[in-house]
């Protein structure tokens, strides 16, 4: 399931403005871009929250190590 920025922010208990700032700063998981839409995977956000919300570069490295196992 894919979420809009507003839905993703709500899931994480943040305002849309904070969510967009965090995205620009590389603090949240990388979004999926479909044409003009920017979306986030709900499952990935739940895993990211369970991992204590690491910055994007750390999250991406963890995902890579998990996929290589």
PDB file of N, CA, C and O in Angstrom:
ATOM      1  N   UNK A   1       0.838  -1.171   0.000  1.00  0.00           N
ATOM      2  CA  UNK A   1       0.000   0.000   0.000  1.00  0.00           C
ATOM      3  C   UNK A   1       0.890   1.244   0.000  1.00  0.00           C
ATOM      4  O   UNK A   1       1.856   1.323   0.758  1.00  0.00           O
ATOM      5  N   UNK A   2       0.566   2.190  -0.833  1.00  0.00           N
ATOM      6  CA  UNK A   2       1.320   3.434  -0.937  1.00  0.00           C
ATOM      7  C   UNK A   2       0.559   4.579  -0.280  1.00  0.00           C
ATOM      8  O   UNK A   2      -0.664   4.670  -0.386  1.00  0.00           O
ATOM      9  N   UNK A   3       1.290   5.440   0.391  1.00  0.00           N
ATOM     10  CA  UNK A   3       0.694   6.560   1.119  1.00  0.00           C
ATOM     11  C   UNK A   3       1.182   7.892   0.561  1.00  0.00           C
ATOM     12  O   UNK A   3       2.332   8.023   0.143  1.00  0.00           O
ATOM     13  N   UNK A   4       0.293   8.869   0.561  1.00  0.00           N
ATOM     14  CA  UNK A   4       0.694  10.231   0.211  1.00  0.00           C
ATOM     15  C   UNK A   4       1.519  10.801   1.365  1.00  0.00           C
ATOM     16  O   UNK A   4       1.605  10.200   2.435  1.00  0.00           O
ATOM     17  N   UNK A   5       2.115  11.953   1.136  1.00  0.00           N
ATOM     18  CA  UNK A   5       2.887  12.605   2.192  1.00  0.00           C
ATOM     19  C   UNK A   5       2.000  12.892   3.401  1.00  0.00           C
ATOM     20  O   UNK A   5       2.420  12.702   4.542  1.00  0.00           O
ATOM     21  N   UNK A   6       0.798  13.340   3.156  1.00  0.00           N
ATOM     22  CA  UNK A   6      -0.124  13.644   4.257  1.00  0.00           C
ATOM     23  C   UNK A   6      -0.445  12.388   5.071  1.00  0.00           C
ATOM     24  O   UNK A   6      -0.451  12.423   6.301  1.00  0.00           O
ATOM     25  N   UNK A   7      -0.711  11.280   4.375  1.00  0.00           N
ATOM     26  CA  UNK A   7      -1.022  10.017   5.059  1.00  0.00           C
ATOM     27  C   UNK A   7       0.195   9.473   5.808  1.00  0.00           C
ATOM     28  O   UNK A   7       0.074   8.973   6.926  1.00  0.00           O
ATOM     29  N   UNK A   8       1.367   9.575   5.179  1.00  0.00           N
ATOM     30  CA  UNK A   8       2.597   9.099   5.818  1.00  0.00           C
ATOM     31  C   UNK A   8       2.895   9.914   7.068  1.00  0.00           C
ATOM     32  O   UNK A   8       3.263   9.358   8.102  1.00  0.00           O
ATOM     33  N   UNK A   9       2.739  11.223   6.976  1.00  0.00           N
ATOM     34  CA  UNK A   9       2.962  12.092   8.133  1.00  0.00           C
ATOM     35  C   UNK A   9       2.006  11.733   9.264  1.00  0.00           C
ATOM     36  O   UNK A   9       2.409  11.670  10.426  1.00  0.00           O
ATOM     37  N   UNK A  10       0.758  11.502   8.929  1.00  0.00           N
ATOM     38  CA  UNK A  10      -0.243  11.128   9.933  1.00  0.00           C
ATOM     39  C   UNK A  10       0.139   9.805  10.592  1.00  0.00           C
ATOM     40  O   UNK A  10       0.042   9.670  11.812  1.00  0.00           O
ATOM     41  N   UNK A  11       0.577   8.820   9.786  1.00  0.00           N
ATOM     42  CA  UNK A  11       0.984   7.520  10.321  1.00  0.00           C
ATOM     43  C   UNK A  11       2.111   7.683  11.341  1.00  0.00           C
ATOM     44  O   UNK A  11       2.160   6.970  12.344  1.00  0.00           O
ATOM     45  N   UNK A  12       3.010   8.623  11.077  1.00  0.00           N
ATOM     46  CA  UNK A  12       4.161   8.843  11.943  1.00  0.00           C
ATOM     47  C   UNK A  12       3.913   9.903  13.013  1.00  0.00           C
ATOM     48  O   UNK A  12       4.810  10.216  13.796  1.00  0.00           O
ATOM     49  N   UNK A  13       2.713  10.452  13.049  1.00  0.00           N
ATOM     50  CA  UNK A  13       2.360  11.424  14.078  1.00  0.00           C
ATOM     51  C   UNK A  13       3.024  12.783  13.899  1.00  0.00           C
ATOM     52  O   UNK A  13       3.298  13.479  14.877  1.00  0.00           O
ATOM     53  N   UNK A  14       3.284  13.162  12.647  1.00  0.00           N
ATOM     54  CA  UNK A  14       3.936  14.433  12.350  1.00  0.00           C
ATOM     55  C   UNK A  14       3.058  15.283  11.452  1.00  0.00           C
ATOM     56  O   UNK A  14       2.140  14.781  10.804  1.00  0.00           O
ATOM     57  N   UNK A  15       3.349  16.574  11.420  1.00  0.00           N
ATOM     58  CA  UNK A  15       2.625  17.461  10.520  1.00  0.00           C
ATOM     59  C   UNK A  15       3.155  17.268   9.103  1.00  0.00           C
ATOM     60  O   UNK A  15       4.255  16.749   8.916  1.00  0.00           O
ATOM     61  N   UNK A  16       2.385  17.677   8.119  1.00  0.00           N
ATOM     62  CA  UNK A  16       2.813  17.585   6.736  1.00  0.00           C
ATOM     63  C   UNK A  16       4.066  18.444   6.511  1.00  0.00           C
ATOM     64  O   UNK A  16       4.976  18.043   5.786  1.00  0.00           O
ATOM     65  N   UNK A  17       4.104  19.599   7.122  1.00  0.00           N
ATOM     66  CA  UNK A  17       5.270  20.479   6.972  1.00  0.00           C
ATOM     67  C   UNK A  17       6.533  19.816   7.517  1.00  0.00           C
ATOM     68  O   UNK A  17       7.585  19.862   6.879  1.00  0.00           O
ATOM     69  N   UNK A  18       6.433  19.205   8.687  1.00  0.00           N
ATOM     70  CA  UNK A  18       7.572  18.494   9.267  1.00  0.00           C
ATOM     71  C   UNK A  18       7.985  17.337   8.366  1.00  0.00           C
ATOM     72  O   UNK A  18       9.175  17.118   8.142  1.00  0.00           O
ATOM     73  N   UNK A  19       7.010  16.599   7.851  1.00  0.00           N
ATOM     74  CA  UNK A  19       7.296  15.457   6.968  1.00  0.00           C
ATOM     75  C   UNK A  19       8.080  15.911   5.736  1.00  0.00           C
ATOM     76  O   UNK A  19       9.065  15.280   5.352  1.00  0.00           O
ATOM     77  N   UNK A  20       7.645  16.990   5.131  1.00  0.00           N
ATOM     78  CA  UNK A  20       8.327  17.494   3.938  1.00  0.00           C
ATOM     79  C   UNK A  20       9.741  17.992   4.274  1.00  0.00           C
ATOM     80  O   UNK A  20      10.669  17.796   3.489  1.00  0.00           O
ATOM     81  N   UNK A  21       9.903  18.624   5.419  1.00  0.00           N
ATOM     82  CA  UNK A  21      11.227  19.070   5.862  1.00  0.00           C
ATOM     83  C   UNK A  21      12.137  17.869   6.097  1.00  0.00           C
ATOM     84  O   UNK A  21      13.301  17.875   5.698  1.00  0.00           O
ATOM     85  N   UNK A  22      11.601  16.842   6.745  1.00  0.00           N
ATOM     86  CA  UNK A  22      12.390  15.628   6.992  1.00  0.00           C
ATOM     87  C   UNK A  22      12.763  14.946   5.675  1.00  0.00           C
ATOM     88  O   UNK A  22      13.873  14.433   5.538  1.00  0.00           O
ATOM     89  N   UNK A  23      11.849  14.938   4.710  1.00  0.00           N
ATOM     90  CA  UNK A  23      12.150  14.337   3.411  1.00  0.00           C
ATOM     91  C   UNK A  23      13.291  15.097   2.735  1.00  0.00           C
ATOM     92  O   UNK A  23      14.236  14.486   2.233  1.00  0.00           O
ATOM     93  N   UNK A  24      13.204  16.405   2.722  1.00  0.00           N
ATOM     94  CA  UNK A  24      14.246  17.229   2.101  1.00  0.00           C
ATOM     95  C   UNK A  24      15.591  17.054   2.807  1.00  0.00           C
ATOM     96  O   UNK A  24      16.644  17.152   2.178  1.00  0.00           O
ATOM     97  N   UNK A  25      15.551  16.801   4.095  1.00  0.00           N
ATOM     98  CA  UNK A  25      16.772  16.620   4.886  1.00  0.00           C
ATOM     99  C   UNK A  25      17.290  15.193   4.907  1.00  0.00           C
ATOM    100  O   UNK A  25      18.319  14.923   5.527  1.00  0.00           O
ATOM    101  N   UNK A  26      16.602  14.278   4.246  1.00  0.00           N
ATOM    102  CA  UNK A  26      17.052  12.890   4.213  1.00  0.00           C
ATOM    103  C   UNK A  26      16.860  12.147   5.517  1.00  0.00           C
ATOM    104  O   UNK A  26      17.656  11.271   5.855  1.00  0.00           O
ATOM    105  N   UNK A  27      15.816  12.486   6.252  1.00  0.00           N
ATOM    106  CA  UNK A  27      15.590  11.861   7.557  1.00  0.00           C
ATOM    107  C   UNK A  27      14.560  10.736   7.531  1.00  0.00           C
ATOM    108  O   UNK A  27      14.408  10.018   8.519  1.00  0.00           O
ATOM    109  N   UNK A  28      13.865  10.575   6.433  1.00  0.00           N
ATOM    110  CA  UNK A  28      12.825   9.540   6.346  1.00  0.00           C
ATOM    111  C   UNK A  28      13.145   8.623   5.164  1.00  0.00           C
ATOM    112  O   UNK A  28      13.967   8.971   4.315  1.00  0.00           O
ATOM    113  N   UNK A  29      12.505   7.459   5.104  1.00  0.00           N
ATOM    114  CA  UNK A  29      12.762   6.558   3.973  1.00  0.00           C
ATOM    115  C   UNK A  29      12.503   7.233   2.630  1.00  0.00           C
ATOM    116  O   UNK A  29      11.667   8.128   2.511  1.00  0.00           O
ATOM    117  N   UNK A  30      13.237   6.781   1.638  1.00  0.00           N
ATOM    118  CA  UNK A  30      13.127   7.331   0.289  1.00  0.00           C
ATOM    119  C   UNK A  30      11.725   7.043  -0.270  1.00  0.00           C
ATOM    120  O   UNK A  30      11.239   5.917  -0.166  1.00  0.00           O
ATOM    121  N   UNK A  31      11.084   8.042  -0.853  1.00  0.00           N
ATOM    122  CA  UNK A  31       9.758   7.824  -1.433  1.00  0.00           C
ATOM    123  C   UNK A  31       9.828   7.129  -2.785  1.00  0.00           C
ATOM    124  O   UNK A  31      10.893   7.009  -3.391  1.00  0.00           O
ATOM    125  N   UNK A  32       8.685   6.683  -3.232  1.00  0.00           N
ATOM    126  CA  UNK A  32       8.511   6.116  -4.569  1.00  0.00           C
ATOM    127  C   UNK A  32       7.896   7.226  -5.413  1.00  0.00           C
ATOM    128  O   UNK A  32       6.937   7.870  -4.990  1.00  0.00           O
ATOM    129  N   UNK A  33       8.433   7.446  -6.585  1.00  0.00           N
ATOM    130  CA  UNK A  33       7.872   8.473  -7.461  1.00  0.00           C
ATOM    131  C   UNK A  33       7.192   7.797  -8.646  1.00  0.00           C
ATOM    132  O   UNK A  33       7.814   7.051  -9.402  1.00  0.00           O
ATOM    133  N   UNK A  34       5.916   8.075  -8.783  1.00  0.00           N
ATOM    134  CA  UNK A  34       5.125   7.559  -9.903  1.00  0.00           C
ATOM    135  C   UNK A  34       4.544   8.773 -10.615  1.00  0.00           C
ATOM    136  O   UNK A  34       3.644   9.448 -10.115  1.00  0.00           O
ATOM    137  N   UNK A  35       5.085   9.023 -11.785  1.00  0.00           N
ATOM    138  CA  UNK A  35       4.748  10.226 -12.550  1.00  0.00           C
ATOM    139  C   UNK A  35       4.955  11.455 -11.680  1.00  0.00           C
ATOM    140  O   UNK A  35       6.089  11.744 -11.299  1.00  0.00           O
ATOM    141  N   UNK A  36       3.912  12.176 -11.357  1.00  0.00           N
ATOM    142  CA  UNK A  36       4.039  13.378 -10.523  1.00  0.00           C
ATOM    143  C   UNK A  36       3.771  13.115  -9.048  1.00  0.00           C
ATOM    144  O   UNK A  36       3.851  14.030  -8.228  1.00  0.00           O
ATOM    145  N   UNK A  37       3.458  11.890  -8.714  1.00  0.00           N
ATOM    146  CA  UNK A  37       3.122  11.552  -7.325  1.00  0.00           C
ATOM    147  C   UNK A  37       4.355  11.100  -6.552  1.00  0.00           C
ATOM    148  O   UNK A  37       5.195  10.362  -7.069  1.00  0.00           O
ATOM    149  N   UNK A  38       4.447  11.550  -5.320  1.00  0.00           N
ATOM    150  CA  UNK A  38       5.488  11.118  -4.401  1.00  0.00           C
ATOM    151  C   UNK A  38       4.781  10.345  -3.299  1.00  0.00           C
ATOM    152  O   UNK A  38       3.931  10.883  -2.589  1.00  0.00           O
ATOM    153  N   UNK A  39       5.145   9.076  -3.166  1.00  0.00           N
ATOM    154  CA  UNK A  39       4.438   8.174  -2.252  1.00  0.00           C
ATOM    155  C   UNK A  39       5.426   7.385  -1.405  1.00  0.00           C
ATOM    156  O   UNK A  39       6.590   7.226  -1.770  1.00  0.00           O
ATOM    157  N   UNK A  40       4.943   6.894  -0.265  1.00  0.00           N
ATOM    158  CA  UNK A  40       5.756   6.071   0.619  1.00  0.00           C
ATOM    159  C   UNK A  40       5.071   4.731   0.817  1.00  0.00           C
ATOM    160  O   UNK A  40       3.844   4.639   0.847  1.00  0.00           O
ATOM    161  N   UNK A  41       5.893   3.689   0.952  1.00  0.00           N
ATOM    162  CA  UNK A  41       5.372   2.336   1.205  1.00  0.00           C
ATOM    163  C   UNK A  41       4.989   2.222   2.681  1.00  0.00           C
ATOM    164  O   UNK A  41       5.824   2.434   3.560  1.00  0.00           O
ATOM    165  N   UNK A  42       3.736   1.889   2.948  1.00  0.00           N
ATOM    166  CA  UNK A  42       3.245   1.787   4.326  1.00  0.00           C
ATOM    167  C   UNK A  42       4.041   0.751   5.110  1.00  0.00           C
ATOM    168  O   UNK A  42       4.409   0.991   6.260  1.00  0.00           O
ATOM    169  N   UNK A  43       4.308  -0.393   4.497  1.00  0.00           N
ATOM    170  CA  UNK A  43       5.040  -1.463   5.184  1.00  0.00           C
ATOM    171  C   UNK A  43       6.444  -0.986   5.559  1.00  0.00           C
ATOM    172  O   UNK A  43       6.915  -1.246   6.665  1.00  0.00           O
ATOM    173  N   UNK A  44       7.104  -0.293   4.643  1.00  0.00           N
ATOM    174  CA  UNK A  44       8.448   0.203   4.930  1.00  0.00           C
ATOM    175  C   UNK A  44       8.428   1.231   6.062  1.00  0.00           C
ATOM    176  O   UNK A  44       9.318   1.230   6.912  1.00  0.00           O
ATOM    177  N   UNK A  45       7.432   2.096   6.077  1.00  0.00           N
ATOM    178  CA  UNK A  45       7.344   3.083   7.161  1.00  0.00           C
ATOM    179  C   UNK A  45       7.148   2.403   8.511  1.00  0.00           C
ATOM    180  O   UNK A  45       7.724   2.830   9.511  1.00  0.00           O
ATOM    181  N   UNK A  46       6.351   1.363   8.544  1.00  0.00           N
ATOM    182  CA  UNK A  46       6.150   0.633   9.814  1.00  0.00           C
ATOM    183  C   UNK A  46       7.454  -0.008  10.280  1.00  0.00           C
ATOM    184  O   UNK A  46       7.771   0.025  11.469  1.00  0.00           O
ATOM    185  N   UNK A  47       8.211  -0.590   9.350  1.00  0.00           N
ATOM    186  CA  UNK A  47       9.511  -1.182   9.696  1.00  0.00           C
ATOM    187  C   UNK A  47      10.494  -0.100  10.148  1.00  0.00           C
ATOM    188  O   UNK A  47      11.254  -0.307  11.094  1.00  0.00           O
ATOM    189  N   UNK A  48      10.479   1.044   9.480  1.00  0.00           N
ATOM    190  CA  UNK A  48      11.341   2.164   9.833  1.00  0.00           C
ATOM    191  C   UNK A  48      11.022   2.665  11.247  1.00  0.00           C
ATOM    192  O   UNK A  48      11.932   2.946  12.026  1.00  0.00           O
ATOM    193  N   UNK A  49       9.745   2.773  11.570  1.00  0.00           N
ATOM    194  CA  UNK A  49       9.332   3.191  12.916  1.00  0.00           C
ATOM    195  C   UNK A  49       9.806   2.172  13.947  1.00  0.00           C
ATOM    196  O   UNK A  49      10.325   2.547  14.999  1.00  0.00           O
ATOM    197  N   UNK A  50       9.629   0.883  13.649  1.00  0.00           N
ATOM    198  CA  UNK A  50      10.056  -0.179  14.566  1.00  0.00           C
ATOM    199  C   UNK A  50      11.571  -0.155  14.776  1.00  0.00           C
ATOM    200  O   UNK A  50      12.061  -0.592  15.818  1.00  0.00           O
ATOM    201  N   UNK A  51      12.312   0.352  13.790  1.00  0.00           N
ATOM    202  CA  UNK A  51      13.778   0.450  13.884  1.00  0.00           C
ATOM    203  C   UNK A  51      14.221   1.765  14.532  1.00  0.00           C
ATOM    204  O   UNK A  51      15.400   2.114  14.464  1.00  0.00           O
ATOM    205  N   UNK A  52      13.309   2.487  15.148  1.00  0.00           N
ATOM    206  CA  UNK A  52      13.578   3.757  15.836  1.00  0.00           C
ATOM    207  C   UNK A  52      13.904   4.912  14.889  1.00  0.00           C
ATOM    208  O   UNK A  52      14.665   5.812  15.245  1.00  0.00           O
ATOM    209  N   UNK A  53      13.334   4.889  13.696  1.00  0.00           N
ATOM    210  CA  UNK A  53      13.386   6.017  12.760  1.00  0.00           C
ATOM    211  C   UNK A  53      14.798   6.520  12.445  1.00  0.00           C
ATOM    212  O   UNK A  53      15.089   7.699  12.644  1.00  0.00           O
ATOM    213  N   UNK A  54      15.673   5.645  11.960  1.00  0.00           N
ATOM    214  CA  UNK A  54      17.031   6.110  11.625  1.00  0.00           C
ATOM    215  C   UNK A  54      17.014   7.030  10.403  1.00  0.00           C
ATOM    216  O   UNK A  54      16.077   6.975   9.607  1.00  0.00           O
ATOM    217  N   UNK A  55      18.033   7.870  10.247  1.00  0.00           N
ATOM    218  CA  UNK A  55      18.130   8.710   9.048  1.00  0.00           C
ATOM    219  C   UNK A  55      18.176   7.853   7.783  1.00  0.00           C
ATOM    220  O   UNK A  55      18.524   6.674   7.837  1.00  0.00           O
ATOM    221  N   UNK A  56      17.827   8.447   6.663  1.00  0.00           N
ATOM    222  CA  UNK A  56      17.716   7.726   5.393  1.00  0.00           C
ATOM    223  C   UNK A  56      18.964   6.928   5.037  1.00  0.00           C
ATOM    224  O   UNK A  56      18.853   5.771   4.631  1.00  0.00           O
ATOM    225  N   UNK A  57      20.153   7.521   5.181  1.00  0.00           N
ATOM    226  CA  UNK A  57      21.369   6.810   4.771  1.00  0.00           C
ATOM    227  C   UNK A  57      21.610   5.558   5.612  1.00  0.00           C
ATOM    228  O   UNK A  57      22.106   4.555   5.099  1.00  0.00           O
ATOM    229  N   UNK A  58      21.270   5.607   6.874  1.00  0.00           N
ATOM    230  CA  UNK A  58      21.403   4.424   7.734  1.00  0.00           C
ATOM    231  C   UNK A  58      20.319   3.415   7.385  1.00  0.00           C
ATOM    232  O   UNK A  58      20.589   2.216   7.311  1.00  0.00           O
ATOM    233  N   UNK A  59      19.098   3.888   7.170  1.00  0.00           N
ATOM    234  CA  UNK A  59      17.994   3.011   6.808  1.00  0.00           C
ATOM    235  C   UNK A  59      18.282   2.275   5.497  1.00  0.00           C
ATOM    236  O   UNK A  59      18.042   1.072   5.395  1.00  0.00           O
ATOM    237  N   UNK A  60      18.791   2.987   4.503  1.00  0.00           N
ATOM    238  CA  UNK A  60      19.104   2.360   3.216  1.00  0.00           C
ATOM    239  C   UNK A  60      20.167   1.278   3.388  1.00  0.00           C
ATOM    240  O   UNK A  60      20.065   0.214   2.776  1.00  0.00           O
ATOM    241  N   UNK A  61      21.175   1.531   4.205  1.00  0.00           N
ATOM    242  CA  UNK A  61      22.227   0.530   4.450  1.00  0.00           C
ATOM    243  C   UNK A  61      21.648  -0.693   5.141  1.00  0.00           C
ATOM    244  O   UNK A  61      22.009  -1.820   4.801  1.00  0.00           O
ATOM    245  N   UNK A  62      20.764  -0.494   6.099  1.00  0.00           N
ATOM    246  CA  UNK A  62      20.128  -1.629   6.784  1.00  0.00           C
ATOM    247  C   UNK A  62      19.286  -2.452   5.813  1.00  0.00           C
ATOM    248  O   UNK A  62      19.299  -3.682   5.853  1.00  0.00           O
ATOM    249  N   UNK A  63      18.561  -1.764   4.949  1.00  0.00           N
ATOM    250  CA  UNK A  63      17.736  -2.482   3.971  1.00  0.00           C
ATOM    251  C   UNK A  63      18.609  -3.329   3.060  1.00  0.00           C
ATOM    252  O   UNK A  63      18.264  -4.471   2.757  1.00  0.00           O
ATOM    253  N   UNK A  64      19.736  -2.784   2.622  1.00  0.00           N
ATOM    254  CA  UNK A  64      20.644  -3.526   1.760  1.00  0.00           C
ATOM    255  C   UNK A  64      21.189  -4.762   2.460  1.00  0.00           C
ATOM    256  O   UNK A  64      21.264  -5.834   1.860  1.00  0.00           O
ATOM    257  N   UNK A  65      21.573  -4.617   3.734  1.00  0.00           N
ATOM    258  CA  UNK A  65      22.116  -5.762   4.460  1.00  0.00           C
ATOM    259  C   UNK A  65      21.042  -6.810   4.719  1.00  0.00           C
ATOM    260  O   UNK A  65      21.337  -8.005   4.720  1.00  0.00           O
ATOM    261  N   UNK A  66      19.811  -6.385   4.936  1.00  0.00           N
ATOM    262  CA  UNK A  66      18.717  -7.338   5.137  1.00  0.00           C
ATOM    263  C   UNK A  66      18.395  -8.091   3.844  1.00  0.00           C
ATOM    264  O   UNK A  66      18.082  -9.281   3.878  1.00  0.00           O
ATOM    265  N   UNK A  67      18.473  -7.399   2.709  1.00  0.00           N
ATOM    266  CA  UNK A  67      18.177  -8.028   1.427  1.00  0.00           C
ATOM    267  C   UNK A  67      19.257  -8.993   0.986  1.00  0.00           C
ATOM    268  O   UNK A  67      18.988  -9.897   0.196  1.00  0.00           O
ATOM    269  N   UNK A  68      20.482  -8.820   1.482  1.00  0.00           N
ATOM    270  CA  UNK A  68      21.579  -9.697   1.056  1.00  0.00           C
ATOM    271  C   UNK A  68      21.646 -10.984   1.875  1.00  0.00           C
ATOM    272  O   UNK A  68      22.420 -11.884   1.550  1.00  0.00           O
ATOM    273  N   UNK A  69      20.847 -11.079   2.925  1.00  0.00           N
ATOM    274  CA  UNK A  69      20.858 -12.285   3.779  1.00  0.00           C
ATOM    275  C   UNK A  69      20.012 -13.366   3.163  1.00  0.00           C
ATOM    276  O   UNK A  69      19.893 -14.454   3.726  1.00  0.00           O
TER     277      UNK A  69
END
